[in-house]
């Protein structure tokens, strides 16, 4: 029925593997702006997520009002990602273990918004001693696009049984895309959406949510029967 007996893990990048909030905060500070704290950032939606709350909004809006200012901001964000952004604690070791495990395929589907995102992510991962070329599937998705088709493409391209496929993300949209593509979802609440928003507003089950990078790593190690 399926071409492979391998297992598959697909990761989101920003907010799941990468401390995107810290990179955004560093970028904003370089342009005289303030994104606010992580707790408030996780609660904001759409345009206001990147304009700050009521306290930060007026100054941030002025400093992002022209196309030239927004291009400069994007350029700085790209530079921060490539030169100083970090993976969350434990992620380097986790990815290394997954890449070294026979019968396990890994991929990444991301809405990373930097310039030339594949080049950006390659540079970031290389600084951590990880080779992005060793991922079995990579897709950079436009900001407003859904991930479902890309999840399904990865699974079908690699011939993976849906019962042996996992998808890790940090937003309710990642949860829905995982289910629609036949993946088992592993969602984290330390990224772009917090635990209360995921469970209370969008009904993501507590049982699939990891509240820290360490918990995500432990959950995957257990689910994939890796030595603990």
N, C-alpha and C positions, 0 to 999 in steps of 0.2 A: 504493500500500500504506500509506503514511504521509501524514498531512495536511501535514507540514512537512519541509523539508530543513534546519531549524535544528539546531544542536548544543545540548546541555544539560549543565550542570555543577551538581550538587547538593552543597552543603557541610554538614558538621556544624559546629556553632558552638564549643562549649567544647572546648579542647584541640587544635582544628584551626585556627580563625581567632582565637579569643580565648585569652589567657593565663589560663586558669581557675585554674591552680594558684596563681598569684600573688594572684588575687582571694580564693581560699579561705584562703590563708595570712594575708592582711591581715585577713580577717574573724575568723579564729581568734585572732589576736593581740589584736584589739579586745575579745575576751571572755576574755582571760587564758589562752588555750590555745595549743598548738603542734602543727601538722600534720606536722612533720618536714621532711626535704628531699625534693626532687622524685624522686630515685632510689628512695627507699623508698616514697614515695607511689605511684609507678607499679607497684610490685610487690604492693601490698595489694589485696585484693578485698572486695567486698560491704560489710558494715557496718564492718569495720575500716579501710576506706579513709578514712573520715571520723572515726575515733576515734584515729588515730595508731598507731604501733608500740608495742612493749613499753615503751619509754621514756616516751612521751606518754600512753598509754592511761589510766592511773589518774586523772590530773587532768582529761583531756578528758571521760571518762565522767561524772565528778561534775558537770561544768559543762554537760552535755547530758542530764541525767537526768530533767528535768521537761518537760512540754509547753510551759510558759511559756518556759523557757530555749531550747528548740528553735525556738520562734516568734521569739524575739529574735534568735537566730543567723541565721535565714532573713531577717529584716528587715534586719540589717546586711549580709548578703551581697547582698541586692537593692540596697541603697544603694551599696555598693562597685561593683557592676556598673554602675549608672547614672551614678555620679559620677567614678569613677577607674580602672576596669578598662581594660586595653589590648588592642588587636589586636596580633598578633605582627608583627615587622618585615617590611615588604614587602607585607603583606596589604592595606593601604589602597590602594596603587598597583595591586595585582593586581585587586581588585574594581572599581576605577575603570576599568581597561582592559577588563575583561570586560563591564561595563555599557555601555561605549561601542562594543563590537564588533558590527557588524551580523550577523544570523543566529546569534547566540549567546544562549541563555536561561540564566539562573542561578536557583537556588533554595536554600532552607535547610530542613533537617529536623533538629531539635534536641531533646535531652532537658534543656534548661536548667531548673534547679530553683528559680529565683528567683520572687518573687511577680509575677504578670501578666507572664510571660516575653516576650511580644511587645512590650509597652511597655518593658520593661527593655532588650531588645536594640535597639529603635528609639533609645532614649536613648544607649546605648553607641555605636552606629554613627554617630549624628548628631554626637557629640563628635569623631568622626574624619572628619567631612565627607562621610559616606556616607548615602544615603537608602534605608532598608530597603524603602520602598514601591516602589522600582525593581526589587526581586527579583520574578521571575515566579512563584515558588511559595514558600510559607512554611507550615511545619507544626511545632507544638510537641507532642512525643510524651511521654506519661507515662513515668516513669523506667524501669519494667520492661517497657514495650511494645517490640515490634520495629519497625524502620523500613521493612521490606520493602514493606509495603502502601503506605506514603507515597511511597517512591521510585517504585513502579509507577504510583501515581496521578498523580504529577507528569509522568512520561513519557507516559502515555496522555492526560492532560488537554491536554498541549501538542502531541501528535501526533508525538513524537520517535522516530526509529528507534533501537532499543537499541544499534546499532553506533556511534551518534553521541552516546552518553550516558556521562557520567563521574560518579562519586560520590567525594567526599573525606571521610575520617573518621580517627579516631585510636584506634579499638578494634577487636578482632577481630570483634565483632558488626557493625560497620559494613562490614567486608570481606564477611562472609557475606550481609548484607542486600543489598549491591551486586550480588553474583553472582546471588542469587535473583531480583532484580528486572531482570536483564538489563543492568546497568551495568558499565562498566569501572571497577574499584576503584583509587583512589589513597589509600594509607594513610600516616599520619605516625606517627613514633615519639617525638615530643617532647611528646605530650599525656598522656593518661591511662594508656597502656600503652607500655612501652619496647620497643626493638627485639628484645631477647632473648626477652621474653615473647611478642611477636607471632609471631616466627619459630619459636622452640623449642617453645612450648607449643601454639600454635594453627595452625602450619603456614602462616602468611601468607608468600607468596613475597617474597624480598628485592627482586625486580625491581619490585614495586609500592610499596615503602616509601620515603618521604622522611624523612631524619633531621633536617632543619631546615626552618624556614619558607621559607628561601631556595631550598632544593632543591625544595620543593613548587611554589613560584612558577615556577621554571625548567622544571620538568617539565610544568606546565600550559601555559605559554607555547609550549613545543615541540610538545606534543600538539595544540594548537589552531591551530598555524601562525601564531602572532602574531609580529610583528616583535620580534627580540631586542635 
